[in-house]
């Protein structure tokens, strides 16, 4: 697959469980790739990230996108909604506060 997503291209992955979305931030782009995936896949991603680390979680996302979602499709790069922006601002703020405690 010539346009396969590679683990080393991913800078950061955020998830919004309520909206069943993942936001894949690449080193080569300022805009996230937003994908809607199943809730159980998001839970599996967060479980892998918590138990095995971010590198294993990135590999899981790459495998998921390259295998399950490999059908021809347009990967939209869109601006996150106001609610998504607010969610990630709250998440970032809570991470900072928790690191200070």
C-alpha positions in Angstrom: 0.0 0.0 0.0 1.8 3.1 -1.2 0.0 5.7 1.0 0.0 3.6 4.2 0.2 5.5 7.4 3.4 4.8 9.3 4.0 4.9 13.0 6.9 7.3 12.8 4.7 9.8 10.9 2.4 10.3 13.9 3.3 13.0 16.3 0.2 12.7 18.6 -3.2 10.9 18.8 -6.1 12.4 20.7 -9.4 10.7 21.1 -13.0 11.9 21.8 -14.9 8.8 23.1 -18.3 10.5 23.1 -18.0 11.5 19.4 -16.2 8.3 18.5 -13.4 10.3 16.8 -9.7 10.1 16.8 -7.4 13.0 15.8 -4.1 11.9 14.3 -1.5 14.7 14.3 1.3 14.1 11.8 4.8 15.6 11.9 4.3 16.8 8.3 1.1 18.7 8.9 -0.4 21.2 11.2 -3.9 19.9 10.7 -5.1 16.7 12.3 -6.6 13.8 10.4 -10.0 13.2 11.9 -11.4 9.7 11.7 -14.6 8.2 13.1 -14.0 4.7 14.4 -15.9 2.3 16.6 -16.1 3.0 20.4 -14.5 -0.3 21.2 -11.5 0.5 19.0 -11.1 3.8 20.9 -11.2 2.0 24.2 -8.7 -0.6 22.9 -6.4 2.3 21.9 -6.6 4.0 25.3 -6.0 0.6 27.0 -2.9 -0.1 24.9 -1.6 3.4 25.5 -2.1 3.0 29.3 -0.6 -0.4 29.6 2.0 -0.7 26.8 2.9 2.9 26.0 2.3 5.4 23.2 4.5 3.6 20.6 2.3 0.5 20.8 -0.8 2.6 20.7 0.5 4.4 17.5 1.1 1.1 15.9 -2.4 -0.1 16.8 -3.8 3.1 15.1 -1.6 2.6 12.0 -2.7 -1.1 11.7 -6.3 -0.2 12.2 -6.3 2.6 9.6 -4.2 0.6 7.1 -6.2 -2.6 7.4 -9.7 -2.0 8.5 -10.2 1.4 7.0 -8.1 0.8 3.8 -11.0 1.1 1.4 -10.7 4.1 -0.9 -11.8 7.2 1.0 -11.0 10.8 1.4 -9.2 11.5 4.7 -10.6 14.9 5.5 -8.4 17.5 7.2 -11.0 19.8 8.8 -10.9 22.3 11.5 -12.2 20.8 14.8 -15.6 22.0 16.0 -15.9 24.4 18.9 -16.9 21.5 21.2 -13.9 19.5 20.1 -11.6 22.4 20.7 -13.1 23.0 24.1 -12.7 19.3 25.0 -9.0 19.3 24.1 -8.4 22.6 25.9 -10.0 21.1 29.1 -8.0 17.9 28.6 -4.7 19.8 28.2 -5.5 22.0 31.2 -6.3 19.0 33.4 -3.1 17.3 32.3 -1.1 20.4 33.3 -2.9 20.7 36.7 -2.4 17.0 37.4 1.3 17.2 36.6 1.7 19.9 39.2 0.1 17.9 41.9 
